């Protein structure tokens, strides 16, 4: 697809030049989708995954593996957040910040992504997702802690932070161009991965439930649902940080608990198959052909799929979660870093593992080599509960997707504010509302590809900042462990 511009008497030459460039970039026929697919494969290829895992390994050794050593403390801190939610001084509670981050993370990847990983890479891919999660915990820990460390207050007195502030405040103002690059990618991704494609998922889920109940899908119905969703989402986003946090702490736990309870019911009903499911995960990680009956025989394929899907589902390395965690009212940056650990733990170790086990114990035939996504997950649940459960799965998908739009709405707005000032919030929300309506009525395949590409590009500035600020993070961890979580003053945290 190319744009041809006329330029007076040289119009024909211009056409030929543009056409030649189009063929060079996109191939014969100007197939932009094919070009974007190749670019997406490049962005999310082996070098990118190695970079994300590499920074996780580096930070783990540099800080003494806090994702393992501080995990019990993180679990206790997570449970304590249920008793302390109301916060002042321009921030939200640690639990609200965690739920806001989870809102953008927990979603279709936990249902469709895991199913696809098993189908393409075999049960062993789940094992590599676990390994990816362990390294992802330290990355999210670093993103949350450093975002709190370098956050600032905006004109409204709200705490704002994230990779752009880590770069500008921590690396120096000469690196502001890198922070601005991150924000540009973040804004584009917020309209695609974080909005239009998620709304498309919501509409598809509602239509699936309507058809299951004897109804019929219609374009007019999609438009009306899009308008209703736009009004709802814009109303919440206009309420600002506290409104988003308040909604996230209700929506995310509700959807997650309902889904986990459904999964627990399947595991109880098929408890005798659980040992074999775990065996196939561990065995399949190293000998995929043994777990798949020879359908998948590549160890590298199992590893690559598991790692890539793990990164996709918990978004460790993207830096976005730091934007949400930066608003938490805590005494020390590492205290919110513990919530970063819990974010990956809940997303990948708990919810993704539940999906994987449900599929493996359900007894349904897995079409190895074909990524049929959420259909496989729905079939697994239906094997125990019957077809009515598809409505519940669709409802969970809708809740997760709406929460994702809210979380990414915050991320995109913060990126826009960094570039254009605090006054851009309402304008950004209006554009988000328009994107919601468009996502309800249009096919979003190309939008998904483009936004997925810039989503991957966001990792580059963030990973550079994490590597540069690793000594600072190490000092924060030592300081926190020395004080053992007691009260810290701002001056004390600033001196490392």
Secondary structure, DSSP 8 states (H G I E B T S, - for coil): -------GGGHHHHHHHHHHHHHHHHTTTT-HHHHHHHHHHHHTSHHHHHHHHHHHHHHHHHHT-HHHHTHHHHHHHHHHGGG-----TT-B-HHHHHHHHHHHHSSHIIIIIHHHHHHHH-THHHHHHHHHHHHHHHHHHHHHHHHHHT-EE-TTS-EE-SHHHIIIIII-GGGHHHHHHHHHHHHHHHHIIIIIHHHHHHHHHHHHHHHHTT----HHHHHHHHHHHHHHHHHHHHTHHHHHHHHHHHHHHHHHHHHHHHHHHHHHHTGGGHHHHHHHHHHHHH-HHHHHTTS---HHHHHHHHHHHHHHHH-TTT-HHHHHHTTB--SSHHHHHHHHHHHHIIIIIIIIHHHHHHHHHS-----TT---THHHHHHHHHHHH-TTHHHHHHHHHHHHHHHHHHHHHHHHHHHHHHHH-GGGHHHHHHHHHHHHHHHHHS--HHHHHHHHHHHHHHHHHHHHHHHHTHHHHHHHHHHHHHHTT----HHHHH--
